[in-house]
Amino acid sequence: MKVTRRVALYFFGLSLILLAGDFPLWGEEDHLAKLGVNRLDKKIDAPEFTLPDLTGRKRSLSDFQGKFIMLNFWTTW
């Protein structure tokens, strides 16, 4: 089978998969609300702190200013 035919079949199959779903791929649906994430009415600045990363390098919250970050604090008991 030629490469162009394979690529065409791939995109055709992908479009069938995407169009067959009953979910919007874009739009006004708030996916975070479905996960129970509450949006705040006003901006709250996080306090400045410094922690070591996995390599031991000290990283502060201000190093990531303007970027989306996710902090995962965990422990074992």
N, C-alpha and C positions, 0 to 999 in steps of 0.2 A: 504494500500500500504506500502510495506516495506521501511525502511529508505534508504537502498542502491539504490532502484529503484527511489525513489524521488530525491536523490542526482544525479544520472545518468541523469534523465530527466532535472534537473536544469542545469547541465553543458551542455547538448545537446542543450537546449533552448538558453542558454547564447552564445554558439558558433555560433548558427544560427543568432542571433542578431548581433554579432560582425562581422561575415563574410558577412552579407547581406549589410552592409553599404558601401558606395563608398568613404570612407575616410580612409587614412592610420592610423593605430594605432601607428606606429613608422615610422621613416624615416627622410628624409631631409626637410620636410615641416616646414616652420617657422611660427608657430602659432601666435607668438607675432607680426610679421609683418602684419598679417591679421587684428589684432586689432589696427593697427596704431602706434605700439611702435617702436620708432627709436633706433637703436643700435649705440652707440658711437664708434668712431675709437680709442679713447684713454681713459684710465681710469682717472676719475676726482674724487678726494676725496671730500666728503661732509664736510662742516664746522661743527665743534663741537658745539652742543647746548644741553640744558637741558630743559625738559618740565615735568610737572606732568602728571602721568597716571590717569586712571579713579578712582583709589583709593586714589589719592593725593600723592603717592610716586614719588619723583623726579627721572626721568630716563634720562640718557644722551645717546647720539648716540654711544659713545664708549663702552657702556654696551653690545652692540649687534655686536661688531666687528667680522667679519668673518661669520656672519649669514645674510640670506636674510630677509629684512624687507620691509614692505610697509607702508608708512606714508600717512595718510588720513587727510588732513586739510580741514575742512568744517566750514561753518558759516550759520547762518540764518540772513536774513536782515530785 
